[in-house]
């Protein structure tokens, strides 16, 4: 394996589950599908899974977390996130993380950073593989990222909606106007993603993954094209995939 390999099992308001593999250790990112779906979806990788990182407590990111812990997979999240997870995580599988305090899991160095979302203590993760010698950024469910990052090789970033499509849906009555304020204060728009990418060092970046696209307020083909044209970097869109734990909130899709 020449570098970090990314697997997108599910992405969106109905469920999120990803894996990153450096050839030695695998990290699961989010646990937002039923446990059996996560285990079956990542079956070939399971013997090398070193842990599961969780950004925040919402069900589309955690509904399979307790089940994963019960199957012997360690969970890594903030105190606020653990407090909001439904169900009991065994103490020996619970690893509390803090913004700005790096730690090691398997062949990975992990640095949590601050995110902005309507959750108790949300974070994103900067990952460095000691094997692949590559750096990966994972940021989802945030409307703002206060940090900038150097020498990123892979970027996984939420690109939830575009302002123009959101306004069209509101005017057409497909989405309640009240939802607009929540979106603006909890999720990354296409314009915000562009600004974020422009502010960071992508000189060594080889691939960008767009995550958590809204079913009704996004256009995957357009988003991919615009980000790729802006950056000159190969861009992929993570599909919804998987069977969700439950329906997404109204208007999110």
C-alpha contacts under 8 A as a table, 3 or more apart, distances in Angstrom:
res1	aa1	res2	aa2	distance
1	X	4	X	7.71
1	X	5	X	7.98
1	X	22	X	7.19
1	X	23	X	5.91
2	X	132	X	6.83
3	X	22	X	6.22
3	X	132	X	4.97
3	X	133	X	7.66
3	X	134	X	6.80
4	X	20	X	6.55
4	X	21	X	5.63
4	X	22	X	4.68
4	X	23	X	7.69
4	X	129	X	7.66
4	X	132	X	6.27
4	X	134	X	6.85
4	X	154	X	7.93
5	X	20	X	5.63
5	X	21	X	5.05
5	X	22	X	6.31
6	X	18	X	7.40
6	X	19	X	5.93
6	X	20	X	4.67
6	X	21	X	6.53
7	X	18	X	5.57
7	X	19	X	5.05
7	X	20	X	6.30
8	X	11	X	7.07
8	X	17	X	6.54
8	X	18	X	4.65
8	X	19	X	6.70
8	X	238	X	5.86
8	X	239	X	7.42
9	X	16	X	7.38
9	X	17	X	5.37
9	X	18	X	5.59
9	X	19	X	7.94
9	X	38	X	7.79
9	X	41	X	6.63
9	X	42	X	7.96
9	X	239	X	7.91
9	X	240	X	7.81
9	X	241	X	5.94
9	X	242	X	6.35
10	X	15	X	5.97
10	X	16	X	4.80
10	X	17	X	5.09
10	X	18	X	6.92
10	X	33	X	7.79
10	X	238	X	7.29
10	X	239	X	6.36
10	X	240	X	4.88
10	X	241	X	4.47
10	X	242	X	5.38
11	X	14	X	7.61
11	X	15	X	5.84
11	X	16	X	4.44
11	X	17	X	6.58
11	X	211	X	5.95
11	X	212	X	5.00
11	X	213	X	7.43
11	X	238	X	6.02
11	X	239	X	5.84
11	X	240	X	4.62
11	X	241	X	6.80
12	X	15	X	5.54
12	X	16	X	6.02
12	X	60	X	7.83
12	X	211	X	7.06
12	X	212	X	3.95
12	X	213	X	5.77
12	X	214	X	6.55
12	X	239	X	7.87
12	X	240	X	5.68
12	X	253	X	7.77
13	X	16	X	7.55
13	X	60	X	6.08
13	X	212	X	6.65
13	X	214	X	7.16
13	X	248	X	5.35
13	X	249	X	7.53
13	X	252	X	6.51
13	X	253	X	6.48
14	X	32	X	7.95
14	X	60	X	5.63
14	X	240	X	7.84
14	X	244	X	5.24
14	X	245	X	7.00
14	X	246	X	6.47
14	X	247	X	5.86
14	X	248	X	4.76
14	X	253	X	7.37
15	X	32	X	4.63
15	X	33	X	5.49
15	X	59	X	7.82
15	X	60	X	4.28
15	X	61	X	6.28
15	X	240	X	7.60
15	X	242	X	7.74
15	X	243	X	7.78
15	X	244	X	5.25
15	X	245	X	6.82
16	X	30	X	6.08
16	X	31	X	6.48
16	X	32	X	4.58
16	X	33	X	6.51
16	X	60	X	5.95
16	X	61	X	5.48
16	X	212	X	7.72
17	X	28	X	7.30
17	X	29	X	6.08
17	X	30	X	5.14
17	X	31	X	5.44
17	X	32	X	5.74
17	X	33	X	6.69
17	X	38	X	7.09
17	X	61	X	7.39
18	X	28	X	5.81
18	X	29	X	4.97
18	X	30	X	6.53
19	X	26	X	6.69
19	X	27	X	5.62
19	X	28	X	4.39
19	X	29	X	5.67
19	X	42	X	7.79
20	X	26	X	5.63
20	X	27	X	5.39
20	X	28	X	6.59
20	X	29	X	7.64
21	X	24	X	7.15
21	X	25	X	6.05
21	X	26	X	4.49
21	X	27	X	6.66
22	X	25	X	6.06
22	X	26	X	6.76
22	X	107	X	7.98
22	X	129	X	6.57
22	X	131	X	6.40
22	X	132	X	5.73
23	X	26	X	7.68
23	X	131	X	7.52
23	X	132	X	7.76
24	X	48	X	6.92
24	X	107	X	6.80
24	X	131	X	7.19
25	X	48	X	5.22
25	X	49	X	6.01
25	X	50	X	6.05
25	X	106	X	5.81
25	X	107	X	5.77
25	X	108	X	7.58
26	X	45	X	6.87
26	X	46	X	7.93
26	X	48	X	5.55
26	X	49	X	4.46
26	X	50	X	5.83
26	X	51	X	7.54
27	X	49	X	5.75
27	X	50	X	5.83
27	X	51	X	5.47
27	X	52	X	5.75
27	X	53	X	7.26
28	X	31	X	7.68
28	X	49	X	7.14
28	X	51	X	6.27
28	X	52	X	4.40
28	X	53	X	6.23
29	X	52	X	5.63
29	X	53	X	4.95
29	X	54	X	6.18
30	X	52	X	6.66
30	X	53	X	5.88
30	X	54	X	4.71
30	X	55	X	6.86
30	X	61	X	5.15
30	X	62	X	6.49
31	X	34	X	7.93
31	X	35	X	7.68
31	X	38	X	7.37
31	X	52	X	7.55
31	X	54	X	7.07
31	X	60	X	7.70
31	X	61	X	5.15
31	X	62	X	4.71
31	X	63	X	6.29
31	X	64	X	5.04
31	X	65	X	5.23
31	X	68	X	7.98
32	X	59	X	6.30
32	X	60	X	4.39
32	X	61	X	3.74
32	X	62	X	4.68
32	X	63	X	5.08
32	X	64	X	5.73
32	X	65	X	7.51
32	X	244	X	7.61
32	X	245	X	7.22
33	X	37	X	6.29
33	X	38	X	6.20
33	X	60	X	7.02
33	X	61	X	7.52
33	X	62	X	7.56
33	X	63	X	6.02
33	X	64	X	5.41
33	X	242	X	7.31
33	X	243	X	6.80
33	X	244	X	5.54
33	X	245	X	5.52
34	X	37	X	5.38
34	X	38	X	6.52
34	X	63	X	6.31
34	X	64	X	4.77
34	X	243	X	7.69
34	X	244	X	7.12
34	X	245	X	5.77
35	X	38	X	5.17
35	X	39	X	6.19
35	X	63	X	7.80
35	X	64	X	4.45
35	X	65	X	7.21
35	X	67	X	5.47
35	X	68	X	6.09
36	X	39	X	5.12
36	X	40	X	5.99
37	X	40	X	5.21
37	X	41	X	5.79
37	X	242	X	7.07
37	X	243	X	7.28
38	X	41	X	5.12
38	X	42	X	6.12
38	X	64	X	7.62
39	X	42	X	5.40
39	X	43	X	5.52
39	X	46	X	7.35
40	X	43	X	4.86
42	X	45	X	5.47
42	X	46	X	6.36
43	X	46	X	5.38
44	X	47	X	7.45
45	X	48	X	5.76
45	X	49	X	6.48
46	X	49	X	5.15
49	X	73	X	7.52
50	X	73	X	7.28
50	X	74	X	7.36
50	X	105	X	6.21
50	X	106	X	5.68
51	X	73	X	5.58
51	X	74	X	4.79
51	X	75	X	5.90
51	X	76	X	7.26
51	X	105	X	7.05
52	X	73	X	6.93
52	X	74	X	6.20
52	X	75	X	4.92
52	X	76	X	6.08
53	X	75	X	6.08
53	X	76	X	4.82
53	X	77	X	6.23
54	X	57	X	7.73
54	X	61	X	7.00
54	X	62	X	7.24
54	X	75	X	7.33
54	X	76	X	6.19
54	X	77	X	5.28
54	X	81	X	7.94
55	X	61	X	7.57
55	X	77	X	6.54
55	X	78	X	7.97
55	X	81	X	7.54
55	X	122	X	5.51
55	X	123	X	5.08
55	X	124	X	5.93
55	X	125	X	7.88
55	X	140	X	7.79
56	X	61	X	6.95
56	X	62	X	7.75
56	X	77	X	7.40
56	X	78	X	7.82
56	X	80	X	7.98
56	X	81	X	5.06
56	X	119	X	6.48
56	X	120	X	7.39
56	X	121	X	6.66
56	X	122	X	4.79
56	X	123	X	6.87
57	X	61	X	6.66
57	X	62	X	6.02
57	X	80	X	7.92
57	X	81	X	4.74
57	X	82	X	6.94
57	X	83	X	7.98
57	X	84	X	5.28
57	X	85	X	5.43
57	X	119	X	6.90
57	X	120	X	7.60
57	X	122	X	7.95
58	X	61	X	5.64
58	X	62	X	6.24
58	X	84	X	7.73
58	X	85	X	7.64
58	X	119	X	7.43
59	X	62	X	4.90
59	X	63	X	4.94
59	X	85	X	7.85
59	X	245	X	7.78
60	X	63	X	6.37
60	X	244	X	7.78
60	X	245	X	7.19
62	X	65	X	5.04
62	X	66	X	7.97
62	X	85	X	6.67
63	X	66	X	7.44
63	X	85	X	7.90
63	X	86	X	7.54
63	X	245	X	6.59
64	X	67	X	5.40
64	X	68	X	6.25
65	X	68	X	5.12
65	X	69	X	6.33
65	X	75	X	7.48
65	X	85	X	7.99
66	X	69	X	5.10
66	X	70	X	6.22
66	X	86	X	7.90
66	X	87	X	6.36
66	X	88	X	6.58
66	X	89	X	5.56
67	X	70	X	4.94
67	X	71	X	6.35
68	X	71	X	5.01
68	X	72	X	6.58
68	X	73	X	5.48
68	X	74	X	7.82
69	X	72	X	5.18
69	X	73	X	4.79
69	X	74	X	5.84
69	X	75	X	6.70
69	X	89	X	6.47
69	X	90	X	7.10
69	X	93	X	5.97
70	X	73	X	7.23
70	X	89	X	7.89
70	X	90	X	7.72
72	X	93	X	7.45
73	X	93	X	6.86
74	X	92	X	7.83
74	X	93	X	4.44
74	X	94	X	6.33
74	X	95	X	7.28
75	X	93	X	5.86
75	X	94	X	5.36
75	X	95	X	6.01
76	X	94	X	6.45
76	X	95	X	4.82
76	X	96	X	5.92
76	X	97	X	6.45
77	X	81	X	6.03
77	X	82	X	6.41
77	X	94	X	7.99
77	X	95	X	6.59
77	X	96	X	5.35
77	X	97	X	5.47
78	X	81	X	5.14
78	X	82	X	6.31
78	X	96	X	5.14
78	X	97	X	4.87
78	X	98	X	6.07
78	X	121	X	6.43
78	X	122	X	7.50
78	X	123	X	7.85
79	X	82	X	5.23
79	X	83	X	6.19
79	X	96	X	5.80
79	X	97	X	7.27
79	X	121	X	7.42
80	X	83	X	5.14
80	X	84	X	6.55
80	X	120	X	5.14
80	X	121	X	4.91
80	X	122	X	7.87
81	X	84	X	5.27
81	X	85	X	6.47
81	X	119	X	7.93
81	X	120	X	6.31
81	X	121	X	5.96
81	X	122	X	7.04
82	X	85	X	5.28
82	X	96	X	7.95
84	X	120	X	7.67
85	X	88	X	7.84
89	X	93	X	6.67
89	X	94	X	6.33
90	X	93	X	5.40
90	X	94	X	6.41
91	X	94	X	5.16
92	X	95	X	7.84
97	X	101	X	7.29
97	X	112	X	7.31
98	X	101	X	5.55
98	X	112	X	6.53
99	X	111	X	7.36
99	X	112	X	4.89
99	X	113	X	4.94
99	X	114	X	6.12
99	X	123	X	7.23
100	X	111	X	6.20
100	X	112	X	5.84
100	X	113	X	5.94
101	X	111	X	6.15
101	X	112	X	6.81
102	X	109	X	6.79
102	X	110	X	5.37
102	X	111	X	4.31
102	X	112	X	6.85
103	X	109	X	5.75
103	X	110	X	5.37
103	X	111	X	6.72
104	X	107	X	7.23
104	X	108	X	5.61
104	X	109	X	4.51
104	X	110	X	5.99
105	X	108	X	5.24
105	X	109	X	6.49
105	X	110	X	7.37
107	X	129	X	5.98
107	X	130	X	5.51
107	X	131	X	6.47
108	X	127	X	6.54
108	X	128	X	5.58
108	X	129	X	4.67
108	X	130	X	6.00
109	X	127	X	5.78
109	X	128	X	5.08
109	X	129	X	6.48
109	X	130	X	7.40
110	X	125	X	6.57
110	X	126	X	5.84
110	X	127	X	4.77
110	X	128	X	6.56
111	X	125	X	5.67
111	X	126	X	5.06
111	X	127	X	6.47
112	X	123	X	6.06
112	X	124	X	5.67
112	X	125	X	4.53
112	X	126	X	6.30
113	X	123	X	5.43
113	X	124	X	5.24
113	X	125	X	5.99
113	X	126	X	7.37
113	X	147	X	7.71
114	X	122	X	6.82
114	X	123	X	4.85
114	X	124	X	6.33
114	X	145	X	6.98
114	X	146	X	7.21
114	X	147	X	7.90
115	X	122	X	5.48
115	X	123	X	4.69
115	X	124	X	5.97
115	X	139	X	7.79
115	X	141	X	7.85
115	X	142	X	5.55
115	X	143	X	7.87
115	X	144	X	6.72
115	X	145	X	5.79
115	X	146	X	7.72
116	X	122	X	6.75
116	X	123	X	7.83
116	X	141	X	7.64
116	X	142	X	4.73
116	X	143	X	5.86
116	X	144	X	5.77
116	X	145	X	7.02
116	X	185	X	7.78
116	X	186	X	6.60
117	X	122	X	6.53
117	X	141	X	6.10
117	X	142	X	4.94
117	X	143	X	6.68
117	X	185	X	6.77
117	X	186	X	4.42
117	X	187	X	7.05
118	X	185	X	7.54
118	X	186	X	5.85
119	X	122	X	5.99
123	X	139	X	7.83
124	X	137	X	7.87
124	X	138	X	5.78
124	X	139	X	4.78
124	X	140	X	6.90
125	X	137	X	6.16
125	X	138	X	5.19
125	X	139	X	6.66
126	X	135	X	7.20
126	X	136	X	5.92
126	X	137	X	4.69
126	X	138	X	6.27
127	X	135	X	5.63
127	X	136	X	5.04
127	X	137	X	6.26
127	X	138	X	7.80
128	X	133	X	6.80
128	X	134	X	5.75
128	X	135	X	4.44
128	X	136	X	6.34
129	X	132	X	5.37
129	X	133	X	5.17
129	X	134	X	5.52
129	X	135	X	6.54
130	X	133	X	5.16
130	X	134	X	7.63
134	X	152	X	7.58
134	X	153	X	5.86
134	X	154	X	7.81
135	X	151	X	7.18
135	X	152	X	5.28
135	X	153	X	5.28
135	X	154	X	6.50
136	X	152	X	6.08
136	X	153	X	5.94
136	X	154	X	4.65
136	X	155	X	5.68
136	X	156	X	7.42
137	X	152	X	7.04
137	X	154	X	6.44
137	X	155	X	4.87
137	X	156	X	5.83
137	X	157	X	7.58
138	X	155	X	6.47
138	X	156	X	4.82
138	X	157	X	6.00
139	X	142	X	7.31
139	X	156	X	6.30
139	X	157	X	4.87
139	X	158	X	6.32
140	X	156	X	7.98
140	X	157	X	5.71
140	X	158	X	4.62
140	X	187	X	7.74
140	X	188	X	7.66
140	X	211	X	7.21
140	X	212	X	7.23
141	X	158	X	6.54
141	X	186	X	6.23
141	X	187	X	5.05
141	X	188	X	6.79
141	X	212	X	7.83
142	X	145	X	7.10
142	X	158	X	7.75
142	X	185	X	7.86
142	X	186	X	5.26
142	X	187	X	4.73
142	X	188	X	5.64
143	X	184	X	6.67
143	X	185	X	5.76
143	X	186	X	5.01
143	X	187	X	4.41
143	X	188	X	4.44
143	X	189	X	7.32
143	X	192	X	7.60
144	X	188	X	6.98
144	X	192	X	7.67
145	X	148	X	7.85
145	X	196	X	7.68
148	X	199	X	6.77
148	X	200	X	5.49
148	X	201	X	7.99
149	X	152	X	6.92
149	X	200	X	5.58
149	X	201	X	6.30
150	X	200	X	6.56
150	X	201	X	4.88
150	X	202	X	7.48
151	X	201	X	5.66
151	X	202	X	6.34
151	X	203	X	6.68
151	X	204	X	5.72
151	X	205	X	7.24
152	X	155	X	6.93
152	X	201	X	6.54
152	X	202	X	5.81
152	X	203	X	7.69
152	X	204	X	6.11
152	X	205	X	5.38
153	X	202	X	7.30
153	X	204	X	5.42
153	X	205	X	3.84
153	X	206	X	5.65
153	X	207	X	7.04
154	X	205	X	5.61
154	X	206	X	6.15
154	X	207	X	5.19
154	X	208	X	5.91
154	X	209	X	7.89
155	X	205	X	7.55
155	X	207	X	6.57
155	X	208	X	4.76
155	X	209	X	6.08
156	X	208	X	5.98
156	X	209	X	4.61
156	X	210	X	6.08
156	X	211	X	6.82
157	X	193	X	7.64
157	X	208	X	7.68
157	X	209	X	6.28
157	X	210	X	5.30
157	X	211	X	5.74
158	X	187	X	7.60
158	X	188	X	5.92
158	X	193	X	7.65
158	X	210	X	5.61
158	X	211	X	4.43
158	X	212	X	5.37
158	X	213	X	7.05
159	X	187	X	7.91
159	X	188	X	5.49
159	X	189	X	5.55
159	X	190	X	5.50
159	X	193	X	6.40
159	X	210	X	5.69
159	X	211	X	5.88
159	X	212	X	6.33
159	X	213	X	5.65
159	X	223	X	7.91
160	X	187	X	6.29
160	X	188	X	5.67
160	X	189	X	5.53
160	X	190	X	7.02
160	X	211	X	7.33
160	X	212	X	5.57
160	X	213	X	4.15
160	X	214	X	5.16
160	X	217	X	7.43
160	X	218	X	6.59
161	X	165	X	7.36
161	X	166	X	6.95
161	X	188	X	7.21
161	X	189	X	4.92
161	X	190	X	6.01
161	X	213	X	6.48
161	X	214	X	5.96
161	X	217	X	4.92
161	X	218	X	4.76
162	X	165	X	5.53
162	X	166	X	6.23
162	X	189	X	5.52
162	X	190	X	5.21
162	X	191	X	7.13
162	X	217	X	6.32
162	X	218	X	6.02
163	X	166	X	5.14
163	X	167	X	6.20
163	X	189	X	7.14
163	X	190	X	7.79
164	X	167	X	5.19
164	X	168	X	6.25
165	X	168	X	5.05
165	X	169	X	6.26
165	X	216	X	7.97
165	X	217	X	5.27
165	X	218	X	6.77
166	X	169	X	5.22
166	X	170	X	6.26
166	X	180	X	7.64
166	X	217	X	5.24
167	X	170	X	5.07
167	X	171	X	6.13
168	X	171	X	5.22
168	X	172	X	6.14
169	X	172	X	5.07
169	X	173	X	6.19
169	X	174	X	5.15
169	X	175	X	5.68
169	X	216	X	7.82
169	X	217	X	7.43
170	X	173	X	5.11
170	X	174	X	5.94
170	X	175	X	4.97
170	X	176	X	6.20
170	X	177	X	5.83
171	X	174	X	7.70
172	X	175	X	7.79
173	X	176	X	6.67
174	X	251	X	7.22
175	X	179	X	7.03
175	X	250	X	7.78
175	X	251	X	5.25
176	X	179	X	5.53
176	X	180	X	7.50
176	X	251	X	7.51
177	X	180	X	5.47
177	X	181	X	7.78
178	X	181	X	6.00
178	X	182	X	7.28
179	X	182	X	5.27
179	X	183	X	6.28
179	X	251	X	7.71
180	X	183	X	5.16
180	X	184	X	6.19
181	X	184	X	5.11
181	X	185	X	6.25
182	X	185	X	5.16
182	X	186	X	5.93
183	X	186	X	5.22
183	X	187	X	5.41
184	X	187	X	6.25
184	X	188	X	7.76
184	X	189	X	7.88
188	X	192	X	5.96
188	X	193	X	6.44
189	X	192	X	5.09
189	X	193	X	6.19
190	X	193	X	5.12
190	X	194	X	6.31
190	X	223	X	7.12
191	X	194	X	5.13
191	X	195	X	6.31
192	X	195	X	5.06
192	X	196	X	6.03
193	X	196	X	5.00
193	X	197	X	6.08
194	X	197	X	5.25
194	X	198	X	6.13
194	X	227	X	6.93
194	X	230	X	7.66
195	X	198	X	5.11
195	X	199	X	6.26
196	X	199	X	5.19
196	X	200	X	6.56
197	X	200	X	5.36
197	X	201	X	7.89
197	X	202	X	7.52
197	X	231	X	7.89
198	X	201	X	7.89
201	X	204	X	7.68
202	X	205	X	4.85
205	X	208	X	7.77
205	X	233	X	7.16
206	X	233	X	6.05
206	X	234	X	6.60
207	X	233	X	5.89
207	X	234	X	5.02
207	X	235	X	5.82
207	X	236	X	7.62
208	X	233	X	6.88
208	X	234	X	6.31
208	X	235	X	4.68
208	X	236	X	6.19
209	X	235	X	5.84
209	X	236	X	4.79
209	X	237	X	5.69
209	X	238	X	6.63
210	X	213	X	7.50
210	X	224	X	7.67
210	X	235	X	7.40
210	X	236	X	6.18
210	X	237	X	4.80
210	X	238	X	6.05
211	X	237	X	6.41
211	X	238	X	5.35
211	X	239	X	7.81
212	X	238	X	7.50
212	X	240	X	7.89
213	X	217	X	7.87
213	X	218	X	6.08
213	X	220	X	7.48
214	X	217	X	5.30
214	X	218	X	5.42
214	X	252	X	5.75
214	X	253	X	5.66
215	X	218	X	6.16
215	X	252	X	6.59
215	X	253	X	4.42
216	X	251	X	7.22
216	X	252	X	6.78
216	X	253	X	6.01
217	X	252	X	7.78
218	X	223	X	7.61
219	X	222	X	5.37
219	X	223	X	5.99
220	X	223	X	5.14
220	X	224	X	6.04
220	X	237	X	6.64
221	X	224	X	5.29
221	X	225	X	6.14
222	X	225	X	5.10
222	X	226	X	6.04
223	X	226	X	5.29
223	X	227	X	6.12
224	X	227	X	5.41
224	X	228	X	6.01
224	X	235	X	5.91
224	X	236	X	6.55
224	X	237	X	6.63
225	X	228	X	5.21
225	X	229	X	6.01
225	X	235	X	7.94
226	X	229	X	5.13
226	X	230	X	6.05
227	X	230	X	5.04
227	X	231	X	6.11
227	X	232	X	7.98
227	X	235	X	7.00
228	X	231	X	5.32
228	X	232	X	5.20
228	X	233	X	5.45
228	X	234	X	6.09
228	X	235	X	5.60
229	X	232	X	5.46
229	X	233	X	7.84
244	X	247	X	6.99
248	X	252	X	6.24
248	X	253	X	5.89
249	X	252	X	5.69
249	X	253	X	7.27
250	X	253	X	7.19
